[in-house]
Amino acid sequence: MFAELCGPSAQRLSVMSHQAVHSHLLDAAEPFAPDLHAALSRLGPLKFPRRDDVAFPEYLCRAISGQQISVKAAQSIWNRVVASAGDGDLISHFAACSHEALRGCGLSNSKTKTIQGIARAHLDAGLERDVLAALAAEERAARLTQLWGVGQWTADMMNMFYFGEQDIWPDGDLAARKALERLTSKRRKTVRTAQRFKPYRSWLALYMWAHQDAPPDGEAIA
């Protein structure tokens, strides 16, 4: 279910094996949340997905394109977007082509503006993988959210699935937050609950999505 949302930073996500992380989550849940412990036990051990074959600006653009629509629709739109570039460089195409041309591929007005802004920012100042990977997660998120249309949720997804950050709790993700509430307590803020699972809060979110069978928006990234 999560195989298409992934990132290249194997080093960060392989500090502990997925079996060891699963044990850590179980140990953290057992003293205070029997329902959560049971869900984690049933679901795991999960492996955190990753990939390393897509340049970051393209990955980010595709994530934006796929948000809040079905995987099938996202794939269809992205195929048209890629086809519109012909044999040219995709990011250069985004920066140079008209707003109307990308809108004609099925992108919304705001997604078109965001994707063109990402492309132009990369060509002007650089959104290189290695440069961003060298930053701390918070600094990287701050840089990404300076881009028009890129919010904290998107920055969290990039940190988790592209840059391999293990300790991100995406509290802006409704599915992850609601799952954790239902398995623990609605009276306790999920940010506070998730603190118990440091330094593997990204994995906790992964389990919550699996519990809900609700992968993050943008799963159509391929």
C-alpha positions in Angstrom: 0.0 0.0 0.0 2.9 2.4 0.7 5.3 1.1 -1.9 5.2 4.2 -4.0 5.7 6.8 -1.3 9.3 6.5 -0.5 12.7 8.1 -0.5 16.4 7.7 -1.2 17.8 8.1 2.3 18.3 4.5 3.2 20.9 5.4 5.8 18.4 7.2 8.0 15.7 4.6 7.8 18.0 1.7 8.3 19.5 2.8 11.6 17.4 0.1 13.2 15.8 -2.8 11.3 12.1 -2.7 10.8 11.8 -5.6 13.2 13.6 -3.7 15.9 11.5 -0.6 15.3 8.4 -2.7 15.6 9.5 -4.0 19.0 10.2 -0.4 20.1 6.7 0.7 19.1 5.2 -2.3 20.9 7.2 -1.6 24.1 6.2 2.0 24.0 2.5 1.2 23.5 2.1 -1.6 26.0 2.1 0.3 29.3 -0.7 2.8 28.4 -2.6 1.8 25.2 -3.7 -1.9 24.9 -5.8 -1.2 21.8 -2.8 0.5 20.1 -0.5 -2.3 21.2 -2.9 -4.9 19.7 -3.1 -3.0 16.4 0.7 -2.6 16.1 1.2 -6.3 16.9 -1.4 -7.3 14.2 0.0 -5.0 11.5 3.7 -5.4 11.9 6.5 -5.5 11.4 6.1 -3.1 8.5 8.9 -2.0 6.3 9.2 1.7 5.6 9.2 2.2 1.8 11.9 4.2 0.0 13.1 4.9 -3.6 16.1 6.6 -5.1 15.3 6.9 -8.8 13.6 10.3 -9.0 15.2 13.7 -8.7 13.7 15.6 -5.8 12.1 18.5 -7.7 10.2 16.0 -9.9 9.2 13.9 -6.9 7.9 17.0 -5.2 6.0 18.1 -8.3 4.4 14.7 -8.7 3.5 14.6 -5.0 1.7 18.0 -5.5 -0.1 16.7 -8.6 -1.4 13.6 -6.8 -2.7 15.1 -3.7 -6.4 14.8 -2.8 -7.4 12.7 -5.8 -7.6 9.0 -6.4 -4.5 7.1 -7.4 -6.0 6.2 -10.8 -6.8 9.8 -11.5 -3.4 11.0 -10.3 -1.6 8.6 -12.5 -3.7 9.6 -15.6 -3.0 13.3 -15.0 0.7 12.8 -14.4 1.0 10.7 -17.6 -0.5 13.6 -19.5 1.8 16.1 -17.7 4.9 14.0 -18.6 3.7 13.6 -22.2 3.4 17.3 -22.6 7.1 17.7 -22.1 7.9 15.4 -25.0 11.6 14.4 -24.8 12.6 17.5 -22.9 13.6 17.9 -19.3 10.5 17.8 -17.2 11.4 20.5 -14.7 12.6 22.9 -17.5 9.3 22.2 -19.3 7.3 23.1 -16.1 9.2 26.4 -15.8 8.9 27.5 -19.4 5.5 26.2 -20.6 2.3 28.2 -20.2 0.0 27.9 -17.3 -2.8 27.0 -19.7 -0.8 24.1 -21.1 -0.4 22.4 -17.8 -4.0 23.2 -16.8 -5.0 21.4 -20.0 -3.3 18.2 -18.6 -5.9 18.1 -15.8 -4.0 20.0 -13.1 -6.0 22.5 -11.0 -5.1 26.1 -11.1 -3.4 26.0 -7.7 -1.4 22.8 -8.4 -0.2 24.3 -11.7 1.0 27.4 -10.0 2.7 25.4 -7.3 4.4 23.0 -9.8 5.6 25.9 -11.9 6.9 27.7 -8.8 8.8 24.6 -7.7 10.4 24.2 -11.1 11.4 27.9 -11.3 12.8 27.8 -7.7 14.9 24.8 -8.6 16.3 26.4 -11.7 16.9 29.7 -10.0 18.3 28.6 -6.6 18.4 24.8 -6.6 16.4 22.2 -4.8 19.1 19.6 -5.1 18.7 16.3 -3.2 22.2 16.4 -1.6 21.9 20.0 -0.4 18.5 19.4 1.2 19.5 16.0 2.6 22.3 17.8 4.5 19.8 19.9 6.4 18.0 19.0 9.6 14.4 18.0 9.1 13.0 21.3 10.6 15.3 23.4 8.5 14.4 21.5 5.4 10.7 21.8 6.1 11.1 25.5 6.6 12.8 25.9 3.3 10.2 23.8 1.5 7.3 25.7 3.0 8.7 28.9 1.6 7.6 27.6 -1.8 4.1 28.8 -2.8 1.6 26.0 -2.3 3.9 23.7 -0.3 2.5 23.4 3.2 3.7 21.7 6.4 1.9 18.4 5.5 3.7 18.2 2.2 7.0 19.0 3.9 6.4 16.2 6.4 5.7 13.8 3.6 8.9 14.8 1.8 10.9 14.5 5.1 9.5 11.0 5.8 9.3 9.4 2.4 12.0 11.0 0.4 14.6 12.1 2.9 14.1 9.1 5.2 13.5 11.0 8.5 12.4 8.5 11.1 11.0 10.8 13.7 8.3 12.9 12.0 4.8 12.9 13.5 2.5 14.5 10.7 -0.2 15.9 13.0 -1.8 17.6 10.0 -2.6 14.2 8.5 -6.2 13.5 9.5 -6.1 9.8 8.9 -3.0 9.2 11.1 -4.3 11.6 13.8 -7.7 10.0 14.0 -6.4 6.5 14.1 -4.1 7.3 17.0 -6.9 9.0 18.8 -9.2 6.0 18.4 -6.5 3.6 19.6 -5.5 5.7 22.6 -7.6 8.6 23.8 -9.5 11.4 22.2 -8.8 13.5 25.3 -5.1 13.5 24.7 -3.5 15.4 21.9 -1.8 13.1 19.4 1.3 15.2 19.4 1.7 14.4 23.1 0.9 10.7 22.6 3.3 10.4 19.7 6.1 11.7 21.9 6.1 8.3 23.6 7.3 6.8 20.4 10.4 8.9 19.7 12.6 8.6 17.8 10.4 6.6 15.5 7.3 8.7 15.1 7.4 8.4 11.3 7.0 4.6 11.7 4.1 5.2 14.1 2.4 7.3 11.4 3.0 4.5 8.9 1.3 2.0 11.2 -1.7 4.4 11.6 -2.1 4.7 7.9 -2.0 0.9 7.6 -4.6 0.6 10.3 -6.9 3.0 8.5 -6.0 1.6 5.1 -5.6 5.2 4.3 -2.2 6.0 2.7 -1.2 9.6 2.5 -2.4 11.8 -0.4 0.1 11.6 -3.2 0.4 7.9 -3.1 0.4 7.9 -6.8 4.0 8.9 -6.8 5.7 6.3 -8.9 
